[in-house]
C-alpha cells in the first residue's frame, strides 16, 4: 500500500485554497480524499509562517510533499491597451483579492491555472536539512526549511509558465544565504583575503539586490 501524499496549498485566501482543492480532488481516485495543508508561502517573501506544518512532520518518511499554487492569467484583452488608472486601482492581476479571485473563477475557472512544484519525500527533505548542519530534532526550523524549499520550487514552476521576464522573489536569495555552503564559502574567502565576514556579507548584499 502506497503512502498518501500531503499537498501544501500556497493560497492567499479561501477562493485560491478552494480552487486548488478542487483541482487536486479532480485527479484523485473516487475513494480517496487527498490530504491538504494550507501553507501561505507567497504572502510573506522572507519569512513564511510554517508552524501549521509541525504536526505533520512525524508522518512516514515516504510521505511525498507536493506544493501547489494558483497562477493567475491576464485576460487577452488586457494586452490590447496601455495600463489604465483602473488597472492601478485593482492592483496586480497576479495577486487578486479574495473578492476579485472569486469573481474571476466564477466567470472563467481556467483563468486560475493550478501548478505543482517539484515534490520530495519527508525523509529526503529531513536528510537535506541535516546535511545543511541543522539539528534534525528542531521541528519548527525543519518546517520552515520545508516551506522555503516548497516556495522555491513553486517560484521555478511559475517562472516556467510566465516566461523569463518573471522575477523570482527574494526568498531565493534568503534561502541561499542561510545555507551552510554559503557560510562556509564566506569563511573560506575571508581566510584567503583577510577581509572580515561582515564586509563580505555587505558586498554580497549588493549582488543579491
mmCIF file of the C-alpha atoms, coordinates in Angstrom:
data_MODEL
# 
_entry.id   MODEL 
# 
loop_
_atom_site.group_PDB 
_atom_site.id 
_atom_site.type_symbol 
_atom_site.label_atom_id 
_atom_site.label_alt_id 
_atom_site.label_comp_id 
_atom_site.label_asym_id 
_atom_site.label_entity_id 
_atom_site.label_seq_id 
_atom_site.pdbx_PDB_ins_code 
_atom_site.Cartn_x 
_atom_site.Cartn_y 
_atom_site.Cartn_z 
_atom_site.occupancy 
_atom_site.B_iso_or_equiv 
_atom_site.pdbx_formal_charge 
_atom_site.auth_seq_id 
_atom_site.auth_comp_id 
_atom_site.auth_asym_id 
_atom_site.auth_atom_id 
_atom_site.pdbx_PDB_model_num 
ATOM 1   C CA . UNK A 1 1   ? 0.000   0.000  0.000   1.00 0.00 ? 1   UNK A CA 1 
ATOM 2   C CA . UNK A 1 2   ? 1.457   3.358  -1.033  1.00 0.00 ? 2   UNK A CA 1 
ATOM 3   C CA . UNK A 1 3   ? 1.751   6.241  1.415   1.00 0.00 ? 3   UNK A CA 1 
ATOM 4   C CA . UNK A 1 4   ? -0.710  9.031  0.520   1.00 0.00 ? 4   UNK A CA 1 
ATOM 5   C CA . UNK A 1 5   ? 0.883   12.381 -0.331  1.00 0.00 ? 5   UNK A CA 1 
ATOM 6   C CA . UNK A 1 6   ? 0.423   15.665 1.502   1.00 0.00 ? 6   UNK A CA 1 
ATOM 7   C CA . UNK A 1 7   ? -0.409  18.670 -0.663  1.00 0.00 ? 7   UNK A CA 1 
ATOM 8   C CA . UNK A 1 8   ? 0.906   22.046 0.517   1.00 0.00 ? 8   UNK A CA 1 
ATOM 9   C CA . UNK A 1 9   ? -1.519  24.748 -0.615  1.00 0.00 ? 9   UNK A CA 1 
ATOM 10  C CA . UNK A 1 10  ? 0.171   28.091 -1.251  1.00 0.00 ? 10  UNK A CA 1 
ATOM 11  C CA . UNK A 1 11  ? -3.049  30.085 -1.115  1.00 0.00 ? 11  UNK A CA 1 
ATOM 12  C CA . UNK A 1 12  ? -3.515  33.720 -0.121  1.00 0.00 ? 12  UNK A CA 1 
ATOM 13  C CA . UNK A 1 13  ? -7.236  33.350 0.629   1.00 0.00 ? 13  UNK A CA 1 
ATOM 14  C CA . UNK A 1 14  ? -10.200 30.949 0.583   1.00 0.00 ? 14  UNK A CA 1 
ATOM 15  C CA . UNK A 1 15  ? -11.011 31.194 -3.164  1.00 0.00 ? 15  UNK A CA 1 
ATOM 16  C CA . UNK A 1 16  ? -7.472  30.152 -4.062  1.00 0.00 ? 16  UNK A CA 1 
ATOM 17  C CA . UNK A 1 17  ? -7.452  27.333 -1.500  1.00 0.00 ? 17  UNK A CA 1 
ATOM 18  C CA . UNK A 1 18  ? -10.841 26.013 -2.676  1.00 0.00 ? 18  UNK A CA 1 
ATOM 19  C CA . UNK A 1 19  ? -9.729  26.197 -6.315  1.00 0.00 ? 19  UNK A CA 1 
ATOM 20  C CA . UNK A 1 20  ? -6.577  24.193 -5.525  1.00 0.00 ? 20  UNK A CA 1 
ATOM 21  C CA . UNK A 1 21  ? -8.519  21.577 -3.533  1.00 0.00 ? 21  UNK A CA 1 
ATOM 22  C CA . UNK A 1 22  ? -10.969 21.158 -6.389  1.00 0.00 ? 22  UNK A CA 1 
ATOM 23  C CA . UNK A 1 23  ? -8.107  20.663 -8.841  1.00 0.00 ? 23  UNK A CA 1 
ATOM 24  C CA . UNK A 1 24  ? -6.392  18.110 -6.595  1.00 0.00 ? 24  UNK A CA 1 
ATOM 25  C CA . UNK A 1 25  ? -9.593  16.178 -5.905  1.00 0.00 ? 25  UNK A CA 1 
ATOM 26  C CA . UNK A 1 26  ? -10.464 16.073 -9.615  1.00 0.00 ? 26  UNK A CA 1 
ATOM 27  C CA . UNK A 1 27  ? -7.367  13.946 -10.254 1.00 0.00 ? 27  UNK A CA 1 
ATOM 28  C CA . UNK A 1 28  ? -7.633  11.715 -7.170  1.00 0.00 ? 28  UNK A CA 1 
ATOM 29  C CA . UNK A 1 29  ? -9.328  8.297  -7.116  1.00 0.00 ? 29  UNK A CA 1 
ATOM 30  C CA . UNK A 1 30  ? -13.014 8.426  -6.194  1.00 0.00 ? 30  UNK A CA 1 
ATOM 31  C CA . UNK A 1 31  ? -12.438 6.638  -2.885  1.00 0.00 ? 31  UNK A CA 1 
ATOM 32  C CA . UNK A 1 32  ? -9.643  8.953  -1.735  1.00 0.00 ? 32  UNK A CA 1 
ATOM 33  C CA . UNK A 1 33  ? -9.743  12.375 -0.141  1.00 0.00 ? 33  UNK A CA 1 
ATOM 34  C CA . UNK A 1 34  ? -6.287  13.946 -0.609  1.00 0.00 ? 34  UNK A CA 1 
ATOM 35  C CA . UNK A 1 35  ? -4.643  15.402 2.486   1.00 0.00 ? 35  UNK A CA 1 
ATOM 36  C CA . UNK A 1 36  ? -4.128  19.157 2.121   1.00 0.00 ? 36  UNK A CA 1 
ATOM 37  C CA . UNK A 1 37  ? -2.420  21.720 4.336   1.00 0.00 ? 37  UNK A CA 1 
ATOM 38  C CA . UNK A 1 38  ? -2.749  25.458 3.855   1.00 0.00 ? 38  UNK A CA 1 
ATOM 39  C CA . UNK A 1 39  ? 0.746   26.968 3.761   1.00 0.00 ? 39  UNK A CA 1 
ATOM 40  C CA . UNK A 1 40  ? 0.542   30.598 2.524   1.00 0.00 ? 40  UNK A CA 1 
ATOM 41  C CA . UNK A 1 41  ? 4.079   30.805 1.168   1.00 0.00 ? 41  UNK A CA 1 
ATOM 42  C CA . UNK A 1 42  ? 3.702   33.744 -1.214  1.00 0.00 ? 42  UNK A CA 1 
ATOM 43  C CA . UNK A 1 43  ? 2.121   36.005 1.427   1.00 0.00 ? 43  UNK A CA 1 
ATOM 44  C CA . UNK A 1 44  ? 5.499   36.617 3.088   1.00 0.00 ? 44  UNK A CA 1 
ATOM 45  C CA . UNK A 1 45  ? 8.527   36.517 0.869   1.00 0.00 ? 45  UNK A CA 1 
ATOM 46  C CA . UNK A 1 46  ? 11.222  36.497 3.542   1.00 0.00 ? 46  UNK A CA 1 
ATOM 47  C CA . UNK A 1 47  ? 9.669   34.628 6.481   1.00 0.00 ? 47  UNK A CA 1 
ATOM 48  C CA . UNK A 1 48  ? 6.975   32.014 5.912   1.00 0.00 ? 48  UNK A CA 1 
ATOM 49  C CA . UNK A 1 49  ? 4.527   31.077 8.656   1.00 0.00 ? 49  UNK A CA 1 
ATOM 50  C CA . UNK A 1 50  ? 5.132   27.322 8.722   1.00 0.00 ? 50  UNK A CA 1 
ATOM 51  C CA . UNK A 1 51  ? 4.050   26.349 12.249  1.00 0.00 ? 51  UNK A CA 1 
ATOM 52  C CA . UNK A 1 52  ? 0.998   24.550 10.846  1.00 0.00 ? 52  UNK A CA 1 
ATOM 53  C CA . UNK A 1 53  ? 3.344   22.049 9.232   1.00 0.00 ? 53  UNK A CA 1 
ATOM 54  C CA . UNK A 1 54  ? 4.926   20.890 12.503  1.00 0.00 ? 54  UNK A CA 1 
ATOM 55  C CA . UNK A 1 55  ? 2.188   18.333 13.440  1.00 0.00 ? 55  UNK A CA 1 
ATOM 56  C CA . UNK A 1 56  ? 2.721   16.607 10.070  1.00 0.00 ? 56  UNK A CA 1 
ATOM 57  C CA . UNK A 1 57  ? 6.478   16.121 10.449  1.00 0.00 ? 57  UNK A CA 1 
ATOM 58  C CA . UNK A 1 58  ? 6.026   12.759 12.180  1.00 0.00 ? 58  UNK A CA 1 
ATOM 59  C CA . UNK A 1 59  ? 4.345   11.230 9.141   1.00 0.00 ? 59  UNK A CA 1 
ATOM 60  C CA . UNK A 1 60  ? 6.056   8.351  7.345   1.00 0.00 ? 60  UNK A CA 1 
ATOM 61  C CA . UNK A 1 61  ? 9.395   9.322  5.744   1.00 0.00 ? 61  UNK A CA 1 
ATOM 62  C CA . UNK A 1 62  ? 7.892   8.029  2.485   1.00 0.00 ? 62  UNK A CA 1 
ATOM 63  C CA . UNK A 1 63  ? 5.209   10.722 2.542   1.00 0.00 ? 63  UNK A CA 1 
ATOM 64  C CA . UNK A 1 64  ? 5.521   12.825 -0.598  1.00 0.00 ? 64  UNK A CA 1 
ATOM 65  C CA . UNK A 1 65  ? 5.050   16.574 -0.087  1.00 0.00 ? 65  UNK A CA 1 
ATOM 66  C CA . UNK A 1 66  ? 3.613   18.306 -3.150  1.00 0.00 ? 66  UNK A CA 1 
ATOM 67  C CA . UNK A 1 67  ? 3.442   22.133 -3.168  1.00 0.00 ? 67  UNK A CA 1 
ATOM 68  C CA . UNK A 1 68  ? 0.733   23.693 -5.334  1.00 0.00 ? 68  UNK A CA 1 
ATOM 69  C CA . UNK A 1 69  ? -0.141  27.265 -6.287  1.00 0.00 ? 69  UNK A CA 1 
ATOM 70  C CA . UNK A 1 70  ? -2.610  29.222 -8.438  1.00 0.00 ? 70  UNK A CA 1 
ATOM 71  C CA . UNK A 1 71  ? -1.077  31.244 -11.265 1.00 0.00 ? 71  UNK A CA 1 
ATOM 72  C CA . UNK A 1 72  ? -3.484  33.973 -12.321 1.00 0.00 ? 72  UNK A CA 1 
ATOM 73  C CA . UNK A 1 73  ? -3.640  34.659 -16.037 1.00 0.00 ? 73  UNK A CA 1 
ATOM 74  C CA . UNK A 1 74  ? -4.033  38.118 -17.530 1.00 0.00 ? 74  UNK A CA 1 
ATOM 75  C CA . UNK A 1 75  ? -7.030  38.259 -19.929 1.00 0.00 ? 75  UNK A CA 1 
ATOM 76  C CA . UNK A 1 76  ? -6.023  38.606 -23.584 1.00 0.00 ? 76  UNK A CA 1 
ATOM 77  C CA . UNK A 1 77  ? -7.847  41.899 -23.973 1.00 0.00 ? 77  UNK A CA 1 
ATOM 78  C CA . UNK A 1 78  ? -5.555  43.428 -21.346 1.00 0.00 ? 78  UNK A CA 1 
ATOM 79  C CA . UNK A 1 79  ? -2.710  43.277 -23.880 1.00 0.00 ? 79  UNK A CA 1 
ATOM 80  C CA . UNK A 1 80  ? -4.536  45.459 -26.397 1.00 0.00 ? 80  UNK A CA 1 
ATOM 81  C CA . UNK A 1 81  ? -4.267  48.737 -24.493 1.00 0.00 ? 81  UNK A CA 1 
ATOM 82  C CA . UNK A 1 82  ? -1.755  50.521 -22.250 1.00 0.00 ? 82  UNK A CA 1 
ATOM 83  C CA . UNK A 1 83  ? -2.177  50.438 -18.465 1.00 0.00 ? 83  UNK A CA 1 
ATOM 84  C CA . UNK A 1 84  ? -5.222  52.355 -17.260 1.00 0.00 ? 84  UNK A CA 1 
ATOM 85  C CA . UNK A 1 85  ? -5.985  54.044 -13.961 1.00 0.00 ? 85  UNK A CA 1 
ATOM 86  C CA . UNK A 1 86  ? -8.490  51.363 -13.034 1.00 0.00 ? 86  UNK A CA 1 
ATOM 87  C CA . UNK A 1 87  ? -5.776  48.726 -13.515 1.00 0.00 ? 87  UNK A CA 1 
ATOM 88  C CA . UNK A 1 88  ? -3.716  50.512 -10.872 1.00 0.00 ? 88  UNK A CA 1 
ATOM 89  C CA . UNK A 1 89  ? -6.758  50.742 -8.637  1.00 0.00 ? 89  UNK A CA 1 
ATOM 90  C CA . UNK A 1 90  ? -7.418  46.989 -8.767  1.00 0.00 ? 90  UNK A CA 1 
ATOM 91  C CA . UNK A 1 91  ? -3.778  46.089 -8.242  1.00 0.00 ? 91  UNK A CA 1 
ATOM 92  C CA . UNK A 1 92  ? -1.540  43.430 -9.722  1.00 0.00 ? 92  UNK A CA 1 
ATOM 93  C CA . UNK A 1 93  ? -3.638  40.798 -11.528 1.00 0.00 ? 93  UNK A CA 1 
ATOM 94  C CA . UNK A 1 94  ? -1.160  38.130 -10.356 1.00 0.00 ? 94  UNK A CA 1 
ATOM 95  C CA . UNK A 1 95  ? -2.249  38.675 -6.742  1.00 0.00 ? 95  UNK A CA 1 
ATOM 96  C CA . UNK A 1 96  ? -6.014  39.375 -6.772  1.00 0.00 ? 96  UNK A CA 1 
ATOM 97  C CA . UNK A 1 97  ? -8.025  39.958 -3.637  1.00 0.00 ? 97  UNK A CA 1 
ATOM 98  C CA . UNK A 1 98  ? -10.376 37.228 -2.439  1.00 0.00 ? 98  UNK A CA 1 
ATOM 99  C CA . UNK A 1 99  ? -13.340 39.078 -3.947  1.00 0.00 ? 99  UNK A CA 1 
ATOM 100 C CA . UNK A 1 100 ? -11.733 39.505 -7.366  1.00 0.00 ? 100 UNK A CA 1 
ATOM 101 C CA . UNK A 1 101 ? -10.439 35.935 -7.397  1.00 0.00 ? 101 UNK A CA 1 
ATOM 102 C CA . UNK A 1 102 ? -13.904 34.617 -6.614  1.00 0.00 ? 102 UNK A CA 1 
ATOM 103 C CA . UNK A 1 103 ? -15.423 36.699 -9.424  1.00 0.00 ? 103 UNK A CA 1 
ATOM 104 C CA . UNK A 1 104 ? -12.798 35.573 -11.934 1.00 0.00 ? 104 UNK A CA 1 
ATOM 105 C CA . UNK A 1 105 ? -13.226 31.895 -11.054 1.00 0.00 ? 105 UNK A CA 1 
ATOM 106 C CA . UNK A 1 106 ? -16.984 32.171 -11.395 1.00 0.00 ? 106 UNK A CA 1 
ATOM 107 C CA . UNK A 1 107 ? -16.622 33.773 -14.834 1.00 0.00 ? 107 UNK A CA 1 
ATOM 108 C CA . UNK A 1 108 ? -13.772 31.590 -16.128 1.00 0.00 ? 108 UNK A CA 1 
ATOM 109 C CA . UNK A 1 109 ? -12.170 28.948 -13.854 1.00 0.00 ? 109 UNK A CA 1 
ATOM 110 C CA . UNK A 1 110 ? -9.324  28.430 -16.338 1.00 0.00 ? 110 UNK A CA 1 
ATOM 111 C CA . UNK A 1 111 ? -8.033  31.904 -15.516 1.00 0.00 ? 111 UNK A CA 1 
ATOM 112 C CA . UNK A 1 112 ? -6.654  30.470 -12.275 1.00 0.00 ? 112 UNK A CA 1 
ATOM 113 C CA . UNK A 1 113 ? -4.098  27.934 -13.506 1.00 0.00 ? 113 UNK A CA 1 
ATOM 114 C CA . UNK A 1 114 ? -3.080  25.393 -10.867 1.00 0.00 ? 114 UNK A CA 1 
ATOM 115 C CA . UNK A 1 115 ? 0.542   24.258 -10.902 1.00 0.00 ? 115 UNK A CA 1 
ATOM 116 C CA . UNK A 1 116 ? 2.651   21.957 -8.743  1.00 0.00 ? 116 UNK A CA 1 
ATOM 117 C CA . UNK A 1 117 ? 6.250   22.489 -7.751  1.00 0.00 ? 117 UNK A CA 1 
ATOM 118 C CA . UNK A 1 118 ? 8.783   19.676 -7.589  1.00 0.00 ? 118 UNK A CA 1 
ATOM 119 C CA . UNK A 1 119 ? 7.801   17.185 -4.898  1.00 0.00 ? 119 UNK A CA 1 
ATOM 120 C CA . UNK A 1 120 ? 10.017  15.482 -2.324  1.00 0.00 ? 120 UNK A CA 1 
ATOM 121 C CA . UNK A 1 121 ? 9.563   12.884 0.380   1.00 0.00 ? 121 UNK A CA 1 
ATOM 122 C CA . UNK A 1 122 ? 9.647   13.863 4.021   1.00 0.00 ? 122 UNK A CA 1 
ATOM 123 C CA . UNK A 1 123 ? 12.634  11.566 4.508   1.00 0.00 ? 123 UNK A CA 1 
ATOM 124 C CA . UNK A 1 124 ? 14.679  13.164 1.734   1.00 0.00 ? 124 UNK A CA 1 
ATOM 125 C CA . UNK A 1 125 ? 13.875  16.640 2.985   1.00 0.00 ? 125 UNK A CA 1 
ATOM 126 C CA . UNK A 1 126 ? 14.983  15.716 6.505   1.00 0.00 ? 126 UNK A CA 1 
ATOM 127 C CA . UNK A 1 127 ? 18.263  14.368 5.116   1.00 0.00 ? 127 UNK A CA 1 
ATOM 128 C CA . UNK A 1 128 ? 18.844  17.609 3.193   1.00 0.00 ? 128 UNK A CA 1 
ATOM 129 C CA . UNK A 1 129 ? 18.013  19.615 6.309   1.00 0.00 ? 129 UNK A CA 1 
ATOM 130 C CA . UNK A 1 130 ? 20.570  17.665 8.350   1.00 0.00 ? 130 UNK A CA 1 
ATOM 131 C CA . UNK A 1 131 ? 23.191  17.990 5.600   1.00 0.00 ? 131 UNK A CA 1 
ATOM 132 C CA . UNK A 1 132 ? 22.972  21.782 5.978   1.00 0.00 ? 132 UNK A CA 1 
ATOM 133 C CA . UNK A 1 133 ? 24.193  21.413 9.553   1.00 0.00 ? 133 UNK A CA 1 
ATOM 134 C CA . UNK A 1 134 ? 20.779  21.841 11.183  1.00 0.00 ? 134 UNK A CA 1 
ATOM 135 C CA . UNK A 1 135 ? 19.549  19.825 14.166  1.00 0.00 ? 135 UNK A CA 1 
ATOM 136 C CA . UNK A 1 136 ? 17.059  17.276 12.810  1.00 0.00 ? 136 UNK A CA 1 
ATOM 137 C CA . UNK A 1 137 ? 15.160  17.463 16.117  1.00 0.00 ? 137 UNK A CA 1 
ATOM 138 C CA . UNK A 1 138 ? 14.377  21.180 15.666  1.00 0.00 ? 138 UNK A CA 1 
ATOM 139 C CA . UNK A 1 139 ? 10.860  20.748 14.296  1.00 0.00 ? 139 UNK A CA 1 
ATOM 140 C CA . UNK A 1 140 ? 9.981   24.455 13.807  1.00 0.00 ? 140 UNK A CA 1 
ATOM 141 C CA . UNK A 1 141 ? 13.223  25.022 11.898  1.00 0.00 ? 141 UNK A CA 1 
ATOM 142 C CA . UNK A 1 142 ? 12.596  21.906 9.800   1.00 0.00 ? 142 UNK A CA 1 
ATOM 143 C CA . UNK A 1 143 ? 9.075   23.131 8.989   1.00 0.00 ? 143 UNK A CA 1 
ATOM 144 C CA . UNK A 1 144 ? 10.483  26.495 7.890   1.00 0.00 ? 144 UNK A CA 1 
ATOM 145 C CA . UNK A 1 145 ? 13.071  24.667 5.766   1.00 0.00 ? 145 UNK A CA 1 
ATOM 146 C CA . UNK A 1 146 ? 10.345  22.660 4.009   1.00 0.00 ? 146 UNK A CA 1 
ATOM 147 C CA . UNK A 1 147 ? 8.267   25.777 3.412   1.00 0.00 ? 147 UNK A CA 1 
ATOM 148 C CA . UNK A 1 148 ? 11.269  27.542 1.912   1.00 0.00 ? 148 UNK A CA 1 
ATOM 149 C CA . UNK A 1 149 ? 12.015  24.628 -0.413  1.00 0.00 ? 149 UNK A CA 1 
ATOM 150 C CA . UNK A 1 150 ? 8.354   24.417 -1.418  1.00 0.00 ? 150 UNK A CA 1 
ATOM 151 C CA . UNK A 1 151 ? 8.298   28.131 -2.194  1.00 0.00 ? 151 UNK A CA 1 
ATOM 152 C CA . UNK A 1 152 ? 11.454  27.859 -4.266  1.00 0.00 ? 152 UNK A CA 1 
ATOM 153 C CA . UNK A 1 153 ? 10.098  25.002 -6.409  1.00 0.00 ? 153 UNK A CA 1 
ATOM 154 C CA . UNK A 1 154 ? 6.824   26.873 -6.905  1.00 0.00 ? 154 UNK A CA 1 
ATOM 155 C CA . UNK A 1 155 ? 8.697   30.015 -7.951  1.00 0.00 ? 155 UNK A CA 1 
ATOM 156 C CA . UNK A 1 156 ? 10.567  27.961 -10.531 1.00 0.00 ? 156 UNK A CA 1 
ATOM 157 C CA . UNK A 1 157 ? 7.336   26.392 -11.814 1.00 0.00 ? 157 UNK A CA 1 
ATOM 158 C CA . UNK A 1 158 ? 5.715   29.817 -12.051 1.00 0.00 ? 158 UNK A CA 1 
ATOM 159 C CA . UNK A 1 159 ? 8.704   31.264 -13.862 1.00 0.00 ? 159 UNK A CA 1 
ATOM 160 C CA . UNK A 1 160 ? 8.470   28.482 -16.447 1.00 0.00 ? 160 UNK A CA 1 
ATOM 161 C CA . UNK A 1 161 ? 4.796   29.267 -17.023 1.00 0.00 ? 161 UNK A CA 1 
ATOM 162 C CA . UNK A 1 162 ? 5.184   33.056 -17.189 1.00 0.00 ? 162 UNK A CA 1 
ATOM 163 C CA . UNK A 1 163 ? 8.488   33.225 -19.040 1.00 0.00 ? 163 UNK A CA 1 
ATOM 164 C CA . UNK A 1 164 ? 11.934  34.658 -18.373 1.00 0.00 ? 164 UNK A CA 1 
ATOM 165 C CA . UNK A 1 165 ? 10.697  38.167 -17.569 1.00 0.00 ? 165 UNK A CA 1 
ATOM 166 C CA . UNK A 1 166 ? 9.057   36.947 -14.362 1.00 0.00 ? 166 UNK A CA 1 
ATOM 167 C CA . UNK A 1 167 ? 11.263  37.813 -11.374 1.00 0.00 ? 167 UNK A CA 1 
ATOM 168 C CA . UNK A 1 168 ? 11.801  35.133 -8.745  1.00 0.00 ? 168 UNK A CA 1 
ATOM 169 C CA . UNK A 1 169 ? 11.109  36.567 -5.241  1.00 0.00 ? 169 UNK A CA 1 
ATOM 170 C CA . UNK A 1 170 ? 13.950  37.495 -2.891  1.00 0.00 ? 170 UNK A CA 1 
ATOM 171 C CA . UNK A 1 171 ? 13.227  34.324 -0.912  1.00 0.00 ? 171 UNK A CA 1 
ATOM 172 C CA . UNK A 1 172 ? 15.635  32.567 -3.294  1.00 0.00 ? 172 UNK A CA 1 
ATOM 173 C CA . UNK A 1 173 ? 18.420  34.837 -2.087  1.00 0.00 ? 173 UNK A CA 1 
ATOM 174 C CA . UNK A 1 174 ? 17.480  34.448 1.575   1.00 0.00 ? 174 UNK A CA 1 
ATOM 175 C CA . UNK A 1 175 ? 17.448  30.640 1.275   1.00 0.00 ? 175 UNK A CA 1 
ATOM 176 C CA . UNK A 1 176 ? 20.879  30.707 -0.341  1.00 0.00 ? 176 UNK A CA 1 
ATOM 177 C CA . UNK A 1 177 ? 22.352  32.983 2.327   1.00 0.00 ? 177 UNK A CA 1 
ATOM 178 C CA . UNK A 1 178 ? 21.000  30.745 5.099   1.00 0.00 ? 178 UNK A CA 1 
ATOM 179 C CA . UNK A 1 179 ? 22.645  27.604 3.732   1.00 0.00 ? 179 UNK A CA 1 
ATOM 180 C CA . UNK A 1 180 ? 25.723  26.067 5.330   1.00 0.00 ? 180 UNK A CA 1 
ATOM 181 C CA . UNK A 1 181 ? 27.561  26.013 1.987   1.00 0.00 ? 181 UNK A CA 1 
ATOM 182 C CA . UNK A 1 182 ? 27.190  29.784 1.629   1.00 0.00 ? 182 UNK A CA 1 
ATOM 183 C CA . UNK A 1 183 ? 28.508  30.413 5.142   1.00 0.00 ? 183 UNK A CA 1 
ATOM 184 C CA . UNK A 1 184 ? 31.445  28.067 4.552   1.00 0.00 ? 184 UNK A CA 1 
ATOM 185 C CA . UNK A 1 185 ? 32.265  29.853 1.280   1.00 0.00 ? 185 UNK A CA 1 
ATOM 186 C CA . UNK A 1 186 ? 32.265  33.219 3.058   1.00 0.00 ? 186 UNK A CA 1 
ATOM 187 C CA . UNK A 1 187 ? 34.612  31.886 5.736   1.00 0.00 ? 187 UNK A CA 1 
ATOM 188 C CA . UNK A 1 188 ? 36.958  30.486 3.075   1.00 0.00 ? 188 UNK A CA 1 
ATOM 189 C CA . UNK A 1 189 ? 37.107  33.779 1.169   1.00 0.00 ? 189 UNK A CA 1 
ATOM 190 C CA . UNK A 1 190 ? 37.637  35.703 4.413   1.00 0.00 ? 190 UNK A CA 1 
ATOM 191 C CA . UNK A 1 191 ? 40.526  33.395 5.324   1.00 0.00 ? 191 UNK A CA 1 
ATOM 192 C CA . UNK A 1 192 ? 42.191  33.822 1.922   1.00 0.00 ? 192 UNK A CA 1 
ATOM 193 C CA . UNK A 1 193 ? 41.715  37.576 1.552   1.00 0.00 ? 193 UNK A CA 1 
ATOM 194 C CA . UNK A 1 194 ? 41.917  38.765 5.153   1.00 0.00 ? 194 UNK A CA 1 
ATOM 195 C CA . UNK A 1 195 ? 38.599  40.578 4.815   1.00 0.00 ? 195 UNK A CA 1 
ATOM 196 C CA . UNK A 1 196 ? 36.026  40.265 7.565   1.00 0.00 ? 196 UNK A CA 1 
ATOM 197 C CA . UNK A 1 197 ? 32.918  38.150 7.032   1.00 0.00 ? 197 UNK A CA 1 
ATOM 198 C CA . UNK A 1 198 ? 30.809  41.236 7.799   1.00 0.00 ? 198 UNK A CA 1 
ATOM 199 C CA . UNK A 1 199 ? 32.473  43.131 4.925   1.00 0.00 ? 199 UNK A CA 1 
ATOM 200 C CA . UNK A 1 200 ? 31.979  40.192 2.569   1.00 0.00 ? 200 UNK A CA 1 
ATOM 201 C CA . UNK A 1 201 ? 28.308  39.899 3.553   1.00 0.00 ? 201 UNK A CA 1 
ATOM 202 C CA . UNK A 1 202 ? 27.825  43.613 2.913   1.00 0.00 ? 202 UNK A CA 1 
ATOM 203 C CA . UNK A 1 203 ? 29.382  43.252 -0.537  1.00 0.00 ? 203 UNK A CA 1 
ATOM 204 C CA . UNK A 1 204 ? 27.207  40.194 -1.284  1.00 0.00 ? 204 UNK A CA 1 
ATOM 205 C CA . UNK A 1 205 ? 24.074  42.176 -0.462  1.00 0.00 ? 205 UNK A CA 1 
ATOM 206 C CA . UNK A 1 206 ? 24.775  44.391 -3.440  1.00 0.00 ? 206 UNK A CA 1 
ATOM 207 C CA . UNK A 1 207 ? 24.937  41.325 -5.667  1.00 0.00 ? 207 UNK A CA 1 
ATOM 208 C CA . UNK A 1 208 ? 21.713  39.819 -4.318  1.00 0.00 ? 208 UNK A CA 1 
ATOM 209 C CA . UNK A 1 209 ? 19.793  43.118 -4.539  1.00 0.00 ? 209 UNK A CA 1 
# 
